Amino acid sequence: MPAKLRINKLVVIGVGLIGGSFALALKKARVVKQVVGVGRSRRNLQVALRRGVIDRAETDAARAVADADLVLVGVPVGQMSGVFARIAPALPRHAIITDAGSTKQDVIAAARRHLGAHFAQFVPAHPIAGTEHSGAAAAFPELFRDRNLILVPQPETSAAAVRLVRAAWTVCGARIVRLQAAEHDAIFGAVSHLPHVAAFALMSLLAQQRDAKRLLGF
């Protein structure tokens, strides 16, 4: 399937490290004809254009998804509900939608609520990859090579949509794993989200100490 993959128009909503690297990996594999990037920061979009991450920049997500074959929603999880609501009326019938959110039950609920008939074309996903850098300037095509990519298709999800999204991530070099949404959230709550909370809590505690500057200096 990956050898036959062809995407005429990819729309990346949120051209950061993840979305930008996804676009670059597909471009490097020569399976995508045009990439349209959507974002609120014109500066970041200009960086993406200069680096060849995207071919065209848009600030209006609804306008961007016209004639899209594949839409990757790469914004923070808290913004996804608004994005789904915005793009739903403008999505072409054939468009396939996926995401890169680190939680799945809430994202799936938001997609089910806002995408309507397009929900069957939505393939929830979570790439387990990243660096300490962010933005289009940090994107690189090898980010997902030999990294896990979690797919969480729902009972309504079109088999053809799953095949295309799976093929796209396989071209990026990712290892595909399928999980249930609740299972995914329990696993990553334990191994990813909880450690982040603990680390932030510890640093906050240290920052409040009288000798915080000396402590943090070490």
C-alpha positions as CSV (number, residue, x, y, z in Angstrom):
1,M,0.0,0.0,0.0
2,P,2.7,2.7,0.8
3,A,4.2,2.3,-2.7
4,K,0.8,3.2,-4.2
5,L,0.1,6.1,-1.8
6,R,-0.6,9.3,-3.6
7,I,-1.9,12.5,-1.8
8,N,-2.8,15.4,-4.1
9,K,-3.5,17.9,-1.4
10,L,-2.4,17.6,2.3
11,V,-3.6,20.2,4.7
12,V,-1.6,20.5,8.0
13,I,-3.5,22.5,10.6
14,G,-0.8,23.4,13.1
15,V,2.6,23.5,11.3
16,G,4.8,22.7,14.3
17,L,7.3,20.0,15.0
18,I,4.9,17.1,14.4
19,G,2.8,18.6,11.6
20,G,5.8,20.0,9.8
21,S,7.8,16.8,10.1
22,F,4.8,14.8,8.8
23,A,4.7,17.1,5.7
24,L,8.5,16.9,5.1
25,A,8.5,13.1,5.4
26,L,5.7,12.7,2.8
27,K,7.4,15.2,0.6
28,K,10.7,13.4,0.8
29,A,8.9,10.2,-0.1
30,R,7.3,12.0,-3.1
31,V,3.8,10.9,-2.3
32,V,2.2,14.3,-1.8
33,K,1.7,16.9,-4.5
34,Q,0.8,20.0,-2.5
35,V,0.9,20.9,1.2
36,V,-1.1,23.7,2.6
37,G,-0.2,24.8,6.1
38,V,-2.7,26.5,8.5
39,G,-1.7,28.5,11.6
40,R,-2.3,31.6,13.5
41,S,1.3,32.8,13.5
42,R,2.2,34.3,10.2
43,R,5.9,34.3,11.3
44,N,5.9,30.5,11.8
45,L,4.0,30.0,8.5
46,Q,6.7,32.1,6.7
47,V,9.4,29.9,8.2
48,A,7.5,26.9,7.0
49,L,7.3,28.3,3.5
50,R,11.0,29.3,3.4
51,R,12.0,25.8,4.5
52,G,9.7,24.1,2.0
53,V,7.7,22.4,4.7
54,I,4.5,23.8,3.1
55,D,3.7,25.1,-0.4
56,R,1.0,27.5,0.6
57,A,0.0,29.2,3.8
58,E,-3.5,29.8,5.1
59,T,-4.9,31.4,8.3
60,D,-8.5,30.2,7.6
61,A,-8.8,26.4,8.2
62,A,-12.1,26.2,6.4
63,R,-10.8,27.8,3.3
64,A,-7.7,25.6,3.4
65,V,-9.5,22.2,3.5
66,A,-11.4,22.8,0.2
67,D,-10.4,19.9,-2.1
68,A,-8.2,18.3,0.6
69,D,-7.4,14.6,0.3
70,L,-5.9,14.3,3.8
71,V,-6.1,16.7,6.8
72,L,-3.8,16.4,9.7
73,V,-4.9,18.3,12.8
74,G,-1.7,19.0,14.7
75,V,-2.9,21.7,17.1
76,P,-2.9,21.2,21.0
77,V,-5.7,18.9,22.2
78,G,-7.6,21.8,23.8
79,Q,-7.9,23.5,20.4
80,M,-9.1,20.5,18.4
81,S,-12.8,20.8,19.2
82,G,-12.8,24.3,17.7
83,V,-10.9,23.2,14.6
84,F,-13.3,20.3,13.9
85,A,-16.3,22.7,14.2
86,R,-14.6,25.1,11.9
87,I,-13.6,22.7,9.1
88,A,-16.7,20.4,9.2
89,P,-18.9,22.4,6.8
90,A,-16.1,22.9,4.3
91,L,-14.7,19.4,4.1
92,P,-15.1,17.7,0.7
93,R,-16.8,14.3,0.9
94,H,-13.7,12.3,0.0
95,A,-11.4,14.1,2.6
96,I,-9.8,11.9,5.3
97,I,-9.1,13.6,8.6
98,T,-6.6,12.5,11.3
99,D,-4.9,14.0,14.3
100,A,-1.8,13.9,16.4
101,G,-3.2,14.4,19.8
102,S,-1.6,12.9,22.9
103,T,-5.1,12.0,24.4
104,K,-7.7,10.2,22.5
105,Q,-11.0,9.8,24.3
106,D,-11.6,13.6,24.4
107,V,-10.4,14.1,20.9
108,I,-12.7,11.4,19.6
109,A,-15.7,12.8,21.5
110,A,-15.0,16.3,20.0
111,A,-14.7,14.8,16.5
112,R,-17.9,12.8,16.9
113,R,-19.7,15.9,18.1
114,H,-18.5,18.3,15.3
115,L,-17.6,16.3,12.2
116,G,-21.1,14.8,11.6
117,A,-21.2,12.6,8.5
118,H,-17.4,13.2,8.2
119,F,-16.7,11.3,11.4
120,A,-16.4,8.0,9.5
121,Q,-13.5,9.6,7.6
122,F,-11.7,10.5,10.9
123,V,-8.8,8.3,12.0
124,P,-7.6,9.1,15.5
125,A,-3.8,8.8,15.8
126,H,-0.9,9.7,18.1
127,P,2.7,9.7,16.9
128,I,5.1,8.9,19.8
129,A,7.9,11.2,18.8
130,G,9.2,14.7,19.6
131,T,12.2,16.8,20.6
132,E,12.8,19.7,23.0
133,H,12.2,22.1,20.1
134,S,9.0,23.4,18.6
135,G,7.6,25.2,15.5
136,A,8.2,24.8,11.8
137,A,11.9,25.6,12.2
138,A,12.3,22.4,14.3
139,A,10.6,20.0,11.8
140,F,12.7,17.3,10.0
141,P,11.6,14.3,7.9
142,E,13.2,11.6,10.0
143,L,11.4,12.4,13.2
144,F,9.0,9.4,13.0
145,R,11.5,6.8,11.8
146,D,11.3,3.7,14.0
147,R,8.9,5.4,16.4
148,N,5.5,4.1,17.4
149,L,2.4,5.5,15.8
150,I,-0.8,4.7,17.7
151,L,-4.0,4.3,15.6
152,V,-7.3,4.3,17.4
153,P,-10.0,3.7,14.7
154,Q,-13.6,3.7,15.9
155,P,-16.4,1.2,14.9
156,E,-17.7,3.8,12.4
157,T,-14.3,4.5,10.8
158,S,-14.0,3.7,7.1
159,A,-11.5,0.9,6.4
160,A,-10.3,2.9,3.4
161,A,-9.5,5.9,5.6
162,V,-7.6,3.7,8.0
163,R,-5.6,2.2,5.2
164,L,-4.6,5.6,3.8
165,V,-3.6,7.0,7.2
166,R,-1.7,3.9,8.1
167,A,0.1,4.1,4.7
168,A,1.0,7.7,5.2
169,W,2.6,7.1,8.6
170,T,4.3,3.9,7.3
171,V,5.9,6.1,4.6
172,C,7.2,8.4,7.4
173,G,9.0,5.3,8.9
174,A,6.7,4.8,11.9
175,R,5.8,1.5,13.4
176,I,2.0,1.1,13.5
177,V,0.2,0.0,16.7
178,R,-3.6,-0.2,17.2
179,L,-5.1,0.5,20.6
180,Q,-8.5,1.2,22.1
181,A,-9.0,4.9,23.2
182,A,-9.3,4.1,26.9
183,E,-6.3,1.8,26.8
184,H,-4.3,4.5,25.0
185,D,-5.2,7.1,27.6
186,A,-4.4,4.9,30.5
187,I,-1.0,3.9,29.2
188,F,0.1,7.5,28.3
189,G,-1.4,9.0,31.4
190,A,1.0,6.7,33.3
191,V,4.1,6.8,31.2
192,S,3.9,10.4,29.8
193,H,1.4,12.7,31.3
194,L,1.9,11.9,35.0
195,P,5.7,12.2,34.8
196,H,5.3,15.7,33.2
197,V,2.9,16.7,36.0
198,A,5.4,15.4,38.6
199,A,8.3,17.2,37.0
200,F,6.4,20.5,36.7
201,A,5.3,20.2,40.4
202,L,8.9,19.6,41.5
203,M,10.3,22.5,39.6
204,S,7.5,24.8,40.9
205,L,8.3,23.7,44.5
206,L,12.0,24.4,43.9
207,A,11.3,27.8,42.3
208,Q,9.4,28.9,45.5
209,Q,12.4,28.2,47.8
210,R,14.4,31.0,49.3
211,D,17.6,29.9,47.6
212,A,15.8,28.9,44.3
213,K,18.4,30.5,42.1
214,R,21.2,28.5,43.8
215,L,19.2,25.3,43.7
216,L,18.4,25.6,40.0
217,G,21.9,26.6,39.2
218,F,22.9,23.1,40.1
